[in-house]
């Protein structure tokens, strides 16, 4: 029987992330780029004759509805917060907040400020101040712990923030709140604020931390009882219900900021300058994101994939929402734009393999991607030619830009990543056409790649690092955290989409594989998959501490991808089905400013 230990074993060897061979010349890349432009011009002609030979083939259709966000609407989105005056006002407020942080001396007050800045989406402005505060807390603890003695709120908040920022803190800091039998003291059930912070802290646990396991169970039980009470604190109650729905550590930063700004405004002891800055900063960052969205929307229209491949999901807005959830920093616009393009290409190619292509066609397409030559598209059916050309052109241009800007040829690196994704898709297609149901372990060994997270993170690594050869050779060091992020994305996707995918005809997912292997019910299988997600988070918590501060941006992207996965699939298929929670998130994050 499969169990959670499968995820804490050694990660499979990643041959495709090792780079060998010499770089190529600027002239070669320029020639490739010129070839890209020539081929792009041929696309319309190729598509005009498409599907002549396809008419006799019986194909599957998923009946995806058209996009609800039209191109003209996206291009019309405008903001009043792009002007110089807005940025000047924001920087003025940032300076005033820095002055305020410098004056705070009380350890608990400092921690609460750091927590508020994070939840309001402002932490990226105050990274140096946050580091200074946390280091001062560590120093204070060496000589005086009286400030947090018998204070569960202070102890749990300190534990969570220190672990979040890579400091090693032992779970035994909570021992003083436990009785002689090793259980948390019964009197703590009245301390709702402390329980809430204990609950949130427990999600930073690693494997084998039994005190934190008990902490989560204890806090969860009493917090659920609290929300049933009458005459409870309205502000605290909102925080508790929000946490029980999904812990802070698993939440998408940008969505959390949008929610918390509204909640913070209701807090009696709120700090007005923080609220003012949070609202203004949210709107300024939203305006930057809107600019990125318009740019990628134009790219998507120019590819023709949405119009020509009617069987595939046309989900540019949702692909951009994923990107904002993973990389929201306004300074990383180029990362967002390229990541959105990668996501859109993945969505289309996934539907080629899962929905439309015959097995023979998929073999040809996989071979074409492995060869990565323009003439390798010759045997492809016409609908695959436009798909291959869009992929070939887009990735070559990304590699060209990397060479031009950073002086390193990343094309070999990217080609191998895309080839591995397509090979994993092909294996699943073979399973489907042969009627084979793999074991859960066999499925996961392939599915953590077919979910596309390793490819997404490969592109992100290239975009956020200096990308010298030595940096690419260091990529192996991140294999564990990439594996964990990929596994959470896969398992969350399966929980949210497997029922619909099985109905339309698809390979069994983790839930069905576990049911088939163990004879379990679907409810039992889903419970098991949730346990695997929790175990994977513990492994990722452990791995992230091992990476140096210089890798902070990439590690944060890997964590955010896992968070976004659980967000998009929490209520079903939030990627394929646009008009429920996903629509509300798009409106709140990308369309409507805060007034």
N, C-alpha and C positions, 0 to 999 in steps of 0.2 A: 504494500500500500504506500502511496506517495505521502509525504509529510513535509513539514516546514523545514526540516534539516537539509532538504535538497537545495535550498536557496543559500545556505551558508557554507556549502561545500566550495571547493575551488572553482573559480570561474573558467569557462572554456577558453582555450588559447585563441587569441585574436590575430591570426596570421594577416588579416586584411588591413590591420592598422600599422603594420611595419612597413616602412618606406625604404626601398633599396634602389640603387641605380642613380644615375647622374641627372642633374637638372638639364633643362633644354634651353635653347637660346631664345632671346627676344624675337629674333626673326622667325623662328619656328612657330612661336605662339602667335605672332602677328599674322603669319600665313594661315594658321588655324582660324584665327578670328575672321580673316577675309573669307575663308571658306564657309564659315558660319553664315556670314551675311549673304553670300551667294545662294547657299542652300535655303535660307529663310525665304528668299524671293521666289523659290520654286514651290513653296508649300501650297499656295492656292491652286496651282495647276494640278498638283498631285491629288488634292482632296476632291477636285472637280470630277475626277474619274473614279472616286472611291466606291467600294462595295459592289463593283460589277460582278466579282466572283463570289461575293458573300451571300448572294440571294438564295442559294440552295442550302445554306448551312442553317440549322436550327440552333439558335442562340438563347441564352438566358438573359432576362432583363430584370433589374431590381425595381423598376418603376420609381426611380427617384424623382421628386418634384423639382421644377425649375427653381433657381435661386430667388429668394424674396427680396434680395438687395440688388437692384439693377445698376448697371454701369453708370448711367446718367445721374442717378441719385447719389452714388458714391462720389462722383466727380463734383457734385454740387455742394457737398458738405463744406461748410466754412466755419471759422472760429473768430471771435473777437479778442482772443488772448495770444495772438502771435506778435503783437507790437512790442516795440522797445520799451514803452512805458510799463507794460506788465512785468517784463523781466527785471526792470530796474526796481520796481516795487517789491517783487519777490526777493531780490538780493538784499534789499534794505531790511526786510523782515527776517531773513536768514541771519543777517548780522546781529539783529537784536536778540534773536533766540540764542545765538552763540554767547553773547554777553550774559544772558540769563543763566545758561549752563555753567559758565565760569564762576558764577556767584554761589551756586548751590553747593552746600557742604554736607548736608545730611545724607548718608548712604542710601537709605530707603527712598528718599525724595529723588535722588539721582537715578536710581533704577526705574522708578515709576515714570520719570521723564523720558528715559531711553525707550521704555515700552510704549509710551504714547507716541513718540516720534516714529517708531517702527509701524505701529498700527495705522497711523495717519498717512503713511506713505512718504514720509519726509526723511527717513534714515539716510538716504543716499547723499543728502546735503551735509550730514554730520558724522561721517565715518571716523574722522580723527577725534572728535569730541567723545564719541561712543567708546572708542578704544581707550582713551585717557580715563574715562569714568570707570570702565570695567577693570582696568589695571589698578586704579586707586582702591577699588573694592577688594581686590585680591590682597593688596598690601595691608589694608585695614584689618582684614581677617587674620593676618599673621600676628597681630598684637591685641586685637579687641573684637570679640564676636558678640559683645553684649547688646549691640544695636538690633540684632535679630533673634535674641534668645527668647524662646517660647512664642515666637511670632511666625506662624505657619505661612502667612502671606509673604512676609519678607524673605523667609528661607526659600520658599518655592520659586518666587520671582527671581531671586538671585541665581538659583540653580539653573532655571530655564535660560536666562539671558547669557550666563557664562558658558553653558554647554552649546548654545546656539552659535556663539562666537568662537568656538574652538578651544575653550579652556577645559581642562580636566577637573571635574568635580565628582567626588565619590557619592554614591547613593546613600551612604551612611549619614549624610547630613540630616536625614529625616528620622534617624533612630531615636532622637530625643522626643519625638512625637508618638512613640510606640510604647506599648505596655510590656510587662514581663513575659507575656505569651507570644510576643512578636507581631501583634496586631496594632493598628492605629487606635489611639485612645478614643473611647466612645464620646468624650466631651467635645471632640473636634467637630462633631456633626452640626454644631450651632455656628461654626465659623465659616459661613458661606464664601466669603472673599478668599479665605485661606484655602478652602477646598477647591475653589475654582482654579487657583494658581497651582495647587498640588496636581489637579487633573491635567492641566496644560503641561506641567513639568514632566509628567509621567511619559509623555509621547517622545521625549528625548532619550528614552532608555535604550540600552543595547542588550544583546542576548545574555540571559543569565542573571539579570538584575531583579531579583525577587522582591526587594523592597518596593521598587517602582511598579511592579506588577500589582502588588497589594495596594499601593497608593492609588492606582487607576481604578481598581475595583471598588475600593472604599469611597473614593471621591465621587465616582459615577453614581453609586447607590444613593448617597445623601444629596447630591445635586438634583437627581430626578425627584427626590422627595421635596426638595425646596421649591421647585417650579410648580408643584401642586398646591402649595400653601397659599392662603389668602393674606392680604395685607403685607405682601413682600415688597422689597425695594424694586421699583420699576426698572431703573438703570441696571442694577445688578442682575435682575431677572432676565433682561434682554441678553446680557453677556453670557449667562449660564445656558440659556436655550440655544444660543448660537454655538457655544462650545460643544454641547452635547450632540448637535447636528454634525459637526466636524471640528476637530481640534485645530487650534491656531497653527501648529506646526505643519499641518497638511493643507492649509488654505492658500489660495492664490493671492499673492501680495497685493496686486492692483485691485482685485475685487474686494479684498478685505479693507483696503483703504477707503474705497467708495462707501462701503457699509458703515465703517467705523466713524467716518466724518459725520454722518447723520446722527449716530448714536452719541458721539462725544458732545455734540451740540446740546444734548439733553442733560448732560452731567452738570450737577450743581456747582462743583468746584473745578470746572474746566478753566483752562488758561486761554484767554481770548486771543492772544497773539498766535498761539499754535493753531487755533481753529481758522483764523484769518489766513495764515500762511498755507494751511492744508488745502483750503478751498481754492485759493489762487494757484497754488502749485499744481493741483489736480487739473485745473482747466488749461494751464500752460502746457503740461505734459500731454493732455488729450489733444491739443492743437498740433503738437509735433507728431503724434500718432496718426492723426487725420491726414497729415501731409504724406506720411509713409503709406497709408492706405490708398490714397489717390494714385500714388506712383505705382504700387504693385497691381492695382486694378487696371491701370493702363497696360502694364506688361501682360497681364492675364488675357485681356481682350486681344492684344496683338498676337498672342500665340494661336488663337483660334480654337483652342482645345474645348472650351466651354460650348462653343457653337457647333463644332464639327463632331464631337464625340458625345452624342446625346444619351448614350447609355451610362455615362459616368457622372458622378456627383460634381456639380458646378458650385463649389463652395468657397469662393475666394474670401468672403467676409469671415467665415468660420475659421479658415486657415490663418487669417490675420489675427483673429481673436486668440487662437492658440499662441501665436508669436508674442502678442502683448502680454499674455499670462506668463510666458517664459522669460522674455527680455523686455522689461518696461522702461529701463533707464533711457531718458531722452537722448543721451550722448551716443547711444548704440543704434542709431537709425539704419546704418548699412547692414548691421546684423539682422535687424528686424525685416528689412526688405528682402534680403537673400533667404532668410529662414521661411518667410511666407511663400516665396517661389518654390523652395524645396518642398514645403508642405503641400502646395497645390499639385506639383508634379507627382508626389507620392500618392495623393488621393486618386488621381487619374490612372496611374499605372496599377494601383491596387485594384481598381475596378476592371481594368483590362484582364487581370489574372483571375479575379474572383467572380466576375459577372459575364464577360463577353467573349473572351478568347477561347478557341479550341485548344486542346492539349498540343497539337502539332504547331499551331501558331505561337503558343507560349514558349515552346522549345526554341523556335526561331528567334523570338524576341530576346530571350535570355542569352542566346549565343551572340546576338548583335550587341547587346550591352557589354558582354564580356570582351568582345573584340574591340569595341569602341572605335570603329572606322566607318567612314561615311558610306562606303560601298557595301557594308554589312547589312544595310537596310534593303538591298535589292530584292531578296526573296520574301520580304514582309508583305502582308496584305496592306492595302492602301490606308486603312484606318490606323494601322500600327506605324506606318511611315511618319505621319504627322506627329504621333506620340513620341517616337524615337527622335525625330528631328528637334522637337521642343526640348527634350531632355539633353540631347547632344549639344545643342546650341547654348542652352542656359548654363550648363555645368562648365563647358569650355570657356565661356565668358567670365564666370566666377573665378576659374583658375587663372585666366589671363589677368584679371584685376588683382588677384593675390600676387602674381609675379610682378606686375607693374608697381604695386604699392609696397610690397614687403620683400621682394627679391627672392622668392622661393617658388619652385614649380610644385604645385599641389595636385596636379591633374591625375598622376598615378594613384595617389591617395584616395581621391574622390571616385575615380573609375572603379577601384576595387570595392569601395563601400557600396556603390550602386549595384555592382555585379552581385555582391553578396545578398543584397536585398532581393533582387530578382530571382536568384537561385533559391532563396527561402520561399518566395511566392510559388515558384515552380514545384517545389516539393509538396506544398500544400495542395496544389492543383492535381498532382499525381495521386495523392491520397484521396481527393474527392472523386476523381474519375474512376479509381479502382475500388471505391467503396471501403477504403481501409480506415479503421479507427485506431490511432496510435495510443500508447499508454500516456499517462499524464506527463511523465518525465520525458518521453520521446517527443511529445508535442511541444513542451516548454523549451527543450534544447534547440528547436527551430524557431519557435514562436517569439522568443525574445528578440530575434533578428527581424522576423517578418512584420513585427509591429512598427518597424522603421526607426525606432529611437536611436540605435547605434549610428545610423546614417544621419539623422537630424543632429546628433551631438558631434559627429565628425565635422560637419559643416560649421557648427557653432564653435568648435575648438579652433578651427582654422581662422574664423572671423574675429576671435577675441584674444588671440595670442600673437606674439611677434612672428611666429611661423618660420623661424629659422629651422634648419634641418634638425638641430639638437632638440628643439621643442617637439617636433613630430616624433622623434625617438622616445621622448618622455611620455608620449600618449599612452603607452602600455601601463603606466603607473595609475591611470584612471580607469582601468578595465573593471574593477569591482564596482565603483560607483556608477559607471555607465551600465553595467549589467543590472544593478539594482533598479536604477531609474527605468530601464527598458522593461524589466519584469513587472514593475508596478503599472506601467502603461499597458502592457499586455493583459494583465489580470483585471485591471479596471475596465478596459475595453470589453473583455469577455463578459464581465458581469453586466455591463450596460447594453451590449449589442447581440449577444450570442443567440437569443431567442429569435430575433428578427432574421438574423443571417441564416440560421438553420431552416427557417420557413421558406426562404427564397432559394435555398440550395447552396450550401457552403460546407467546408470541411468542419468536422466536430471541433468545438473549442474546449478550453480547459474544463469547463463544467461538465460537458458531455463525456470527455475522456475520463474524468474521475468517476462519473456515474457508471460508465461502461466497465471500468477496471475494478470497481469495488462493489457494484450493485447498490450504491447509495441513491437516495432520492435527490431531486434537484435542490430542495431546500438544504439538505445536508452538504451537497457539493458546493453550493454557494457559500455556506458557512466556512467550509474548508478553504475556499479561495480567499475569503476575507482574512482568515488566519495567515495565509501565505503572504498577503499584502502587509499585514502587521509585522511578520517576521522579516520581510524584506526591508521595511523601514528601519527596523532595529539594526540590521546589517549596514544600511546606508548611514545611519547615525554614527556608527563606529568608524566607518571608512572616511567620512568627511573630516573627522578630527585629525586624521593622519596627513592631510594635505596642507602644504604651506600657505601662508596668506597670499602669496603671489598667484595662486590658482583660484582665488576666491570667486572671480567672475564666472569661470567655467563650472566650478562645483555648484555655484548657486543656480546656474542654468539647468544643470542635471537635476537638482532638487526641484526646481520650478516645473520641469517637464513632468515629473511624477505628480506634483500637486495639481497641475492643469489636467492631467489624465483623470484624477479622481473627481475633479470638478465637472469636466465635460460629460462623464459617464455616470455621475451620481444618480441621475433621474432617468436614465435610459441613454439612447444614442443622441447625445447633444451635438455631435459633429454632422451626422446625416440628416437629422430632423431639426430644422432651424427655428420653428415658430413657437417654441415654448420657453424654457429657461434660457436657452442660448440667445433668443431674440432679446429678452430682457437684459441680458448681460451686455450684448452689443450696444443697446440703447444707452445704458448707464455708463459704460466705459468709453464708447467711441462717438456717440452722437450728441447726447445732452450734457451741457456743462452744469456745474453746481451753481445755483443762484444764492 
